[in-house]
């Protein structure tokens, strides 16, 4: 049986989004889906939003700088 090969770019991971958020905080920029995507240079907004929720960046109160 032949192995299926995936075509296209690899997806983003939770770690990718976490590192992007840390970089945004260090730079004093707002953590949000658009800035995370700009920082990463790839990824769907849906995936980014889901990962931001998992990381606790889902509400305005949680978008403030978090301690690293």
C-alpha positions as CSV (number, residue, x, y, z in Angstrom):
1,X,0.0,0.0,0.0
2,X,1.4,3.4,-1.0
3,X,1.9,6.1,1.5
4,X,-0.2,9.2,1.0
5,X,1.8,12.4,0.7
6,X,0.5,15.7,1.9
7,X,0.6,18.5,-0.6
8,X,1.1,22.1,0.5
9,X,2.6,23.9,3.5
10,X,2.6,22.3,6.9
11,X,0.0,23.7,9.3
12,X,0.7,25.8,12.4
13,X,1.0,24.3,15.9
14,X,-0.1,25.5,19.3
15,X,3.6,26.1,20.0
16,X,3.9,28.3,16.9
17,X,1.0,30.5,18.2
18,X,2.4,30.6,21.7
19,X,5.8,31.8,20.5
20,X,4.1,34.4,18.3
21,X,2.1,35.7,21.3
22,X,5.3,35.9,23.4
23,X,7.0,37.9,20.6
24,X,4.0,40.2,20.3
25,X,4.0,40.9,24.0
26,X,7.8,41.6,24.0
27,X,7.3,44.1,21.2
28,X,4.3,45.7,23.0
29,X,1.9,44.7,20.3
30,X,-1.7,43.5,20.8
31,X,-2.2,39.7,20.9
32,X,-5.0,38.9,18.4
33,X,-5.5,36.7,15.4
34,X,-4.5,39.2,12.8
35,X,-1.2,40.1,14.6
36,X,-0.4,36.4,15.3
37,X,-0.9,35.6,11.6
38,X,1.3,38.5,10.6
39,X,4.0,37.3,13.0
40,X,3.8,33.7,11.7
41,X,3.3,34.5,8.0
42,X,0.9,31.6,7.6
43,X,-2.1,29.8,9.2
44,X,-5.8,30.1,9.0
45,X,-7.6,32.6,11.2
46,X,-9.9,29.8,12.5
47,X,-6.9,27.7,13.6
48,X,-5.2,30.7,15.2
49,X,-8.4,31.8,17.0
50,X,-8.9,28.2,18.4
51,X,-5.3,28.2,19.6
52,X,-5.6,31.6,21.2
53,X,-8.6,30.4,23.1
54,X,-6.7,27.4,24.3
55,X,-3.9,29.7,25.5
56,X,-6.4,32.0,27.3
57,X,-6.4,34.9,24.9
58,X,-10.1,34.7,24.2
59,X,-11.5,37.7,26.0
60,X,-10.4,41.3,26.2
61,X,-9.5,40.9,29.9
62,X,-7.1,38.1,29.0
63,X,-5.6,40.0,26.1
64,X,-3.6,42.2,28.5
65,X,0.1,41.3,29.0
66,X,0.5,38.1,30.8
67,X,3.6,37.3,32.8
68,X,6.1,35.2,30.9
